[in-house]
Amino acid sequence: MASSASGPNKSLAEQWREVIHARRVVVKIGSNLLTGGGEGLRPEWIAARAREIARLMEQGKRVVVVTSGAVAAGRPLLKLNRPLASLQEKQAAAAAGQGVLMRHYEEAFESLGIHVAQALLTRDDVENRQRYLNARDTLKTLLELGLVPIVNENDTVMTDQLKFGDNDTLSANVADLVDADLLILLSDIDGLYDSNPRINPEAQFIPLVERVTPEIEAMAGGAGSLVGKGGMATKIKAARMAARSGCRMLLTNGFREDPISEVFGAQPVGTLFLGLDNPLPARKRWIVNARVGRGEILLDAGASQALLQGRSLLAKGITTVLGEFARGAVVHCQAPDGQQLAKGIVNYNSSDLACIAGRHSRQFEAILGYLGTEEVIHRDNLVLTSAATQGE
């Protein structure tokens, strides 16, 4: 449900008091802000954001920065005088620029008596359960010791299989890792509108989103800037990911003066997305937020209803198996109407699952040559992902 700008703001005012009192905060900074839409980084802009974060830390808050900018910082060093043409050139730019990016952050915070710590992550780091837990413990320890973790995707080794693809998604994963109360996405737009304000001058601003619904998702467009990789769709996705851990997300304009400090002022700014009242358990958040779906299972109406009722997925309710995946992979479950209904850890590889699809468990041994588990996906390893089920 979304509240419009012309609607009552009592609920928003009440929610804003919770925002102001957030103790653990993740701030995502995109390439467009770091470069001002041009080439190279803006050290003075980074220094200004460091001063804002330092003031928050004086109030007892702990802050993690998720930053883009390595490729943007490294591109001029390659002296190609043209756009980067290949993955290898982007990796080279990231390798050249990562040190430049961190040097600016280190100098900005060091002048304020604050130390920073670099953390480079890939999708594989959060896909693997042990590495996910290690990353969580490291980031939390850094916060407890009073450092500011500076997190970036490890673009130097990125591949299509390993990359997050955008730092909106990465920042939502980091918010989950550190149990953040608030995720702030600094963008080049004031917040969420019911249509693209750059095209439609009548677009209506939406200050509060209580729940990410299909209608809210439909408001998301394509990529919004030339430098950054994320658009509104990735920001909506990040809001949903953060909500699952009970974390609020604020989308606000990073080009405003003191954009971080404004978040903790008396007057609401940007669009506030609320977290779920009943957050998912940590393991289920890891399944749905951190792991990539490796295949698709199409369900009949009965199986779809069973999942909505909190039951496990049985083979009898499966109509089709798409993709190739191993046992223990995460797969998407699709309802008959094409809706992505759930996501979970599967107990069979794709070839075996295709053989037993639509069959009763008592037939498994005769078909497969071994007696497998009755559940294709156990309810403890399954998470509902449909927008219509969020918050229920």
N, C-alpha and C positions, 0 to 999 in steps of 0.2 A: 504494500500500500504506500502511496506517495502523497505527501501533503503539498499543496500548491502554495505559491508565494502569497496568494490572496486569502488563504484559509487561516484558521486560528493558529496562533504561534505558541500557545501555552505549552503544548507537548514539546515543541522544539526548545523552548526556554528551559524546561525541566531537563531535557536531555543534554542541553549545553552545560549545565552545572556538572554533569558527570564527565563531560569532555574536559572541562577545566581541571578537574581533580584527577585525571589520568596520571598514573605514576610511572608506567613503563610505556615508552613511545617509540614507534618506528617512523622515520621520515624518509620518504622516497624522493630523490632528486633526479630529474631526467636530463638528457643531453641538451635539449632545447634551452633549458634554463641555464645550464652550465656554460653554454656557448653564446647565449643571446641570439640563437638562430644563425650564427655565423661560424667562422672557422676558429679553432682554438678555444681554450678555456678562459673564463673571467675570474682571475684570482680575487679581485675585490668583492665579487658577488659571493664567492665561497667564504671569504673572511667574514662577511656580514652575517651569513647563516651560522657560522661558528659562534659568533657573539650571541646570537639568539639562543642557540642550544646551550651555551654556557650559562645563560640566565635561567634556563629551565633546570639545569643541574643544580644551581644554587638553591632552587626551591625543593630539592630532593628528588627530582625526576631522573630517570635513567633513559638514555636516548641511544638508539641505533640508527645509523644513516645507511640507507641503501642507495647507491649512486650509480648512475650511468657515466659515460664520458671517456672511457679508456680509448675506444676507437676514435672518437672525436679529437682527443688530445694527441693521438699518435698519427693521425692522417697527415697533418702538415709535415711531420718529420720524414715521411716516406718520399716527399717531393715528387709525387706522380703527376700533379697538375691535371688530374682527372678523377672521376669517381672511382672508388674501389671496385674492381671488376670480379674478384673471386673470393671464395672463402679464405684462401691462403693469405690474400692481401689484407682482409679484415683481421685475421689472426695476427698478422705481422703488425698492423696498426695498433691492435690491442696490446701486444707485447711491448711496443715502443711507448705507448701512451700510459700504461698502467703506473709506471714509476712517476711520470709527470703528474698524473692525477693525484696520487697519494702524497707527493711532495707538497702540493697546494693544500691538501687537507691537514697534513702534519704541521706545516708552517702556520696555518690559520689557528689551529687549536693550541699549538705549543706557545704561541704568544699570549694565550689566556691561561697558561699553566695546566693545560689538559693534554693527556696523552691519548693517542688513537691506536687502533689495532686493525690491521687489514685482514679481511676474510674473503677469499675467493671461492665461490661455489659453482658447481655444475648441477644439472638435474640429477646426475648419477649420485651425487653426494646426499641428496635427500631421498632418492629412490631406495637406496640401501638402508635398511633399518638401523644397523649398527652405526653407520656413518652419520645418519640423521641424528641419532642420539648423541654422538660425539660432538657434532656441530652445535646442537642445543646446549650441551654442557659447557662448551667453550664460550659461546656467546653469553650465557648467563653468568659465567665466572668473570668475564671481562666487565660486565655491567656492575657486578657486586664490588669489583675492585676499583670502580670509578673511571674506567676508560670508555672511550666512545668507539665501538666497533664500526668500521667502514666496510660495508659489504658490497661486493660487485659480482656479477657473473664472470666466470673465468673464460672470457672470450678467446683467450690464446689457444685453448684446447677445444673450443666448442665445435660440435657437429650437430646435424639435425637431430640425432638421437640423444645428445647430451645437453642441449641448450634449453633454457627456460623460454627464450624467444623474446621476452620483454621483462623489464624490471618491475612492472606492476605485479606480475605473477610472482617474481622473486620476492618482492617486498611482503606480499601476503604470506608466503612460506616463512619468511623471517619473523613476521609478527606471530605466527603460530609457534615457531621454535622458541621464542623468548617469552611466550605468554603475555603479549602486549595488551594493554588496555585500549590503545589508540594507534591506528595507522593513518598517517598523513601523506596523501599523494599530492605533491606540489606539481601543478600542471601549467599549461598555457591557456587555460580556460577557467572561468569563475566557478564552475560546477556542472551539474547535470541539467540539461534542458530537455523539453519534450520533443524538440527537433533541433537540427543544427543551426545555432544562432548566426553562424558565418554566412548561411544561405538564406535563412528565414528570419527577417527582422521581428516577426511576431512570436518567435519562440518563447515559451514560458519557462522561467527558472524554477527548479524544484529544490527547496532547501533541505527537505527531510525525506529519506526513504526508509520506511520501517522494515520493508522486506523486499528482496529482489524477486520480482515476479516476471512472468513472460512479457508483460507490458513494459516493464522497466528495461528488460533486455532489448526489446524492439526499438528503444530510443537510441541505442548505441550505433554509431556509424563506423567508418573506417579510420585508418591512421590519421592523426591530427596534425602532425608536423613533419618537416622534411628530415630533421636530424634524429628524432626519437623513433622507436619501432612500435610504440604502443598507441592505440587509439582509445576511444571511449569503451569499446567492447572489452578490452583487457582490463579497464578500470572497474567495469561492472563485475567481471569475473573475479577480480581481486576483492571486491566488496563481499561477494558471496563466500569466498574462501575465508576471509577474516571473520565473517559472521559466524561461521561454524565453530570457531573457538571462543565466541562471545565477545570478540573485539570489534569496536566501532571503527569505521573508516571515514575519513574526511577528505573530500576532493576539493581543492582550492587553488586559486591562481598564485603561482610562485613568482610572477612578475610584479605583484603588489609590494609595497614597501613593508618590510618586516613581516612577511607572510606567516612565519612560524609563530611569532609572538601574538599575531592577531588571532590565531586559533585559541589562545588561552586568555583572550580578552572577554569583556562582558557581553559583547554583541556577536551573535552567530555570523560566521562567514562560510562560504562554500556550501557544498551539499554533504550532509551528514547521513551516513548509512549505519543503521543500527546492527548490533550483534544479536544472535539468538539468545533468548532467555534461558534455554536449556542447551548449552554447547555440547557438541559431540565429544565422546571420550577421545583421549589423545591418540590411541591407535587408529580409530576410525578416521580421525582428521588426517593422519598420515596416509591412509589408504586413498582418501578422496582428493586431498590437496597435493600430495607430494608424488604419488605414483602415476605413471603414464599408462593409459589403457592400451593394451597390445592387441585387442581383438574385440569382436562384437558378438553378442548372443541375442538372437531374436526370440521373443517370448510369445506365448499365447495369452489370451485374456485371463485364464485361470491363474497362471504363474505370475502375471503382473499384479493381480489382486492379492496373491499370497505375499509377495514382497512388500506391498503397501501395508499389509497387516503385520509386518515384522517377522515373517517366516523365512526359512531358508529356501534356496532355489534348488528344485529337483529336476532331473533330466526329462521327466515326462512332460514338463511345460515348455521345453525348448523346441522351437521349430527349425531354426537355422543357425549354423555356426560360421562366422566370417573371420578371416585372417588366420595367421599361424601364430601360436603361442605355446609356451611350456606350462607345465603344472606349476602353480605358485605365481603365475603372472596375474596382473590386474586386467579385467575386461569390463566393457560396458554392457549393460543389459537394456535392451530396447523393447518398448511396449509395441503392441500391434499397430498403434497409430503413428509410429515412428519416433515417439518421444524417448529421449534418453532417461530411463527411469532410475537406474542404479549403477553402482560400480563396486566390484568386489574381487577378492582373491580366489581364483578358480582352482579346483582340486584335480582337474584333468587337463591333459594337453589337448590341443585343438583337434587332432586326428582322432583320438579316442572319444572325445566329446561328441564329434560328429557321428560316430558309430552308435552312441547310446542316446542321442537326442530323440525325444519322444517316447523313450522306453522306460519301463519300470525297473527299479533297482534290482529286483530278483533276476532280471535277465542279464545283468552286467557281466557276471562271471562267464556265462556261455558266449557272450559277444566278444569280450576283451581278453579272456583267458586268465583273468585275475579278478578278485573280489575287491572292488573299490568302495569308497565311501558312498553312502546314500545321497549326501548333499553334494551338488555340483559346486555351490558356494554356500558356506555356512553363514547363518545370519550374523554371527559375531564378526565375520569378515566382509560384510556387505553394508553399503551406505546408499541411502536414497539420494539421488542427485537432481531429480526433476525440480524445476523452479516452483511447481505447484505444491511440492511437499516441504519446501524449506520453511522452518519455523513451526511446523506441526508437531 
